[in-house]
Amino acid sequence: MGVDQRVYSSNHSILNLKLLQDRTHIPLDRESPVFVQIEVSPDQTTKIKQRDNHICLVIDCSGSMRDEDKMGQAKSAAINLVRKLPSSDLVSIVQFDTTAEEILEPKPAFEHKYIEDIINSIDIGGATAMHEGISVAFSSPIARVQQRSPDMINRMILITDGDPTIGPTDDDDFVQLAEEVRNGGISLDTIGVGEEYGQNEEHGQLLQKIAECGGGAWEHASDPEELTKIVETKYTEMAKTVITNPKLELTLLASAELDEMYTVKPTINRIENLQRNGNTVSIGLKDILKDEEQAVVLQMTIPPGNGTNLPLLRAAILEDNTEVASKAIEISHSSDKLLCKRLNESVFWAFYSMKGTVLRRDEIDGDKSAGEEADRITKLLPSADDLDGLGQETVTHLNKISGKDTDTISKSNKTKLKHDTTFIDDHDNDTQRG
């Protein structure tokens, strides 16, 4: 039911690929759901190829950044980051209020005094042209670095306290832009500062969506120390990058339907708008980091039949659109009822606990029916002690975030709870930090 494979990527990293399914046999006479768990990680022996980094900070300097000294927090975090960077790494800065402007072209970190002066010179402005800020960063400093230094790792970090108020403001506009950034080989992280961002119902999930589509992570910073820690963590991740902009390609049994799919690690997300080309589905993964596992869970529906050892699913990891790892699993129809009832419960509950977690997030955003469905899933959960691996982790996590009345908690605690629905495992010990 599960297989491992160790393969080499083009940069000589060793990847471990594992596929697990909840069942290997299904009934002949009816359609059946099958749940699959996919895990990929670098081998512990993998040596990271030393590459220079370019961090482009996209900083909101709109009028609301004056409140609670959020602008001061952003400046302090940026300066602390610059001081920690190796001298050969590059830093650029785009600021945005009513318009966006590149105020620091890519400079090596050893020019930290000059860079710090630029950071300290940022003034508070007016509206929030967030879309233009991301666009300018992508088309100007990052584009120039990519052209002259194609091997450099590029990362964009958006720091903001609010929703867009000028220029393109629809979520779809930002989703499209974030996807363009990611397809360009850049990771886009978002950091919400303070408690007021995302309060507009129309844009309540915007920073989360931007990060998901941009191959990065959504973070929440409620104080200066928190913001500094988050920004520095982003740099640490860059230094541990094994593969940038990887893709997961799934080839399904021709007659099967792919119903739902969730990323589990490093972030928890529902994968929306699954695009199928024939029986092949491709999704972008986050950059693969040393010592960090990525995991995906999915549900398929298999029609009735009488085949045996059918190619249920083939998973392949692509690096620069070149396949570097692949593995396949099979399914068989059977008239043996006992055989069809054999279930790997850890895989089954890994899927449903992730679904429940995402539904909790939807509940926090105001979807009461999602909360009711999450409650139904939570009531059915087995003891985590009866499971292993990802199933044990995800069930534990869902239990942890359940049972909280989102109607009565403060804005700050609601944001913290929502943040807890985005991360599992390594972040569990830090969930109270932001």
Secondary structure, 3 states (H helix, E strand, C coil): CEEEEEEECCCCCEEEEEEEECCCEEECCCCEEEEEEEEEEECCCCCCCCCCEEEEEEEECCHHHHHHHHHHHHHHHHHHHHHHCCCCCEEEEEEECCCEEEEEEEEEHHHHHHHHHHHHCCCCCCCCCHHHHHHHHHHCHHHHHHHHCCCCEEEEEEEECCCCCCCCCCHHHHHHHHHHHHHCCCEEEEEEECCCCCCCHHHCCHHHHHHHHCEEEEEEECCHHHHHHHHHHHHHHHHCEEECCCEEEEEECCCCEEEEEEEEECECEECCCCCEECCEEEEECCCEECCCCEEEEEEEEECCCCCCCEEEEEEEEEECCEEEEEEEEEEEEECCHHHHHCCCHHHHHHHHHHHHHHHHHHHHCCCHHHHHHHHHHHHHCCCHHHCCHHHHHHHHHHHHHCCCCCCCCCHHHHHHHHHHCCECHHHHHHHHHC
